[in-house]
Amino acid sequence: MRIGELARKTGVSARSLRYYEQQGLVHSTRSAGGQRHYPAAEVERIELIRRLFDAGLHSKVIARLLPCVHSDDSKVIEDAFTTMVAERDRLTADMARLAEARDALDVLIEANTRYRQGAGSSC
């Protein structure tokens, strides 16, 4: 199928599909005219890629995980598991840092609120 049809079937823009291909996440063949043609199996692969992006993973991490999808190799499967756990830990640490930043901003907002209330009463 051509890139436009794949985009419609997956809800992913043609631009994103070209990016996925550039990152080695999907593969196509080229017609004599240079048009990309994708096998039907790429629909399922792109749905998985979207789920991995939605989980907060970067394209380089996704590229490391994709080989395990159709592998029976226990080392490949274990590496994928280890990678996913490490990414979850990274996201958890990011969330903690964001919560700390939000809490610090709340303190500043509260101080600003008190300042504004004090400035308004003296005028």
C-alpha positions in Angstrom: 0.0 0.0 0.0 1.1 3.6 -0.6 1.9 6.0 2.1 -1.4 7.9 1.9 -3.4 4.7 2.4 -1.2 3.6 5.3 -1.6 7.1 6.9 -5.4 6.8 6.6 -5.5 3.2 8.0 -3.3 4.1 11.0 -4.2 7.7 11.7 -0.5 8.6 11.4 0.5 11.5 9.1 2.5 10.7 6.0 5.2 13.0 7.5 5.3 10.8 10.7 5.5 7.7 8.5 8.5 9.1 6.7 10.1 9.9 10.1 9.4 6.4 11.3 11.1 5.1 8.2 14.1 7.4 8.6 14.5 6.1 12.2 14.3 2.5 11.0 11.0 1.7 12.7 9.2 0.8 9.5 10.3 -0.3 6.0 9.1 0.2 2.5 10.0 -0.6 -1.0 10.1 2.0 -3.7 8.4 1.9 -7.1 10.2 2.8 -10.3 8.8 6.3 -9.8 10.2 6.5 -6.2 6.8 6.1 -4.4 6.9 4.2 -1.1 5.0 1.0 -0.8 4.4 -0.7 2.5 3.3 -4.3 3.2 0.0 -4.7 5.0 1.8 -5.9 8.1 3.1 -2.4 8.7 -0.4 -1.3 9.9 0.0 -3.5 13.0 3.6 -2.4 13.5 2.7 1.2 13.3 -0.1 0.7 15.8 2.5 -0.8 18.2 4.9 2.1 17.5 2.2 4.6 18.4 1.5 2.8 21.6 5.2 2.9 22.5 5.4 6.6 21.7 2.3 7.2 23.8 4.1 5.4 26.6 6.7 8.1 26.5 9.4 6.2 24.7 11.8 7.8 22.2 12.3 6.5 18.7 15.8 5.1 19.5 14.3 3.0 22.4 11.5 1.9 20.2 14.0 0.7 17.6 15.7 -1.4 20.3 12.3 -2.9 21.4 10.8 -3.8 18.0 13.1 -6.8 17.3 11.5 -8.6 20.3 8.0 -8.4 18.8 8.4 -11.5 16.6 11.4 -13.1 18.4 11.6 -16.3 20.4 15.1 -15.5 21.4 15.1 -15.3 25.2 18.0 -12.8 25.2 16.1 -10.5 22.9 13.0 -10.8 25.0 14.9 -10.2 28.3 16.7 -7.2 26.8 13.3 -5.7 25.8 12.0 -6.3 29.3 15.0 -4.6 30.8 14.7 -1.7 28.4 11.0 -1.2 29.3 11.7 -1.3 33.0 14.5 1.2 32.6 12.3 3.5 30.6 9.6 3.3 33.3 12.1 4.2 35.9 13.2 7.1 33.8 9.6 8.3 33.5 9.0 7.9 37.2 12.1 10.0 38.0 11.0 12.7 35.4 7.6 12.7 37.1 9.2 13.2 40.5 11.3 16.1 39.2 8.2 17.7 37.6 6.2 17.3 40.9 9.1 19.1 42.7 9.1 21.9 40.1 5.3 22.2 40.4 5.5 22.4 44.2 8.2 25.1 44.0 6.0 27.0 41.7 3.1 26.7 44.1 5.2 28.3 46.8 6.0 31.2 44.5 2.4 31.6 43.5 1.3 31.6 47.1 4.0 34.3 47.9 2.9 36.3 44.9 -0.8 36.0 46.0 0.1 37.3 49.5 2.1 40.1 48.0 -0.7 41.1 45.6 -3.2 41.1 48.4 -1.0 43.2 50.6 -0.3 45.7 47.8 -4.0 46.0 47.0 -5.0 46.8 50.5 -2.4 49.6 50.9 -3.6 51.6 47.9 
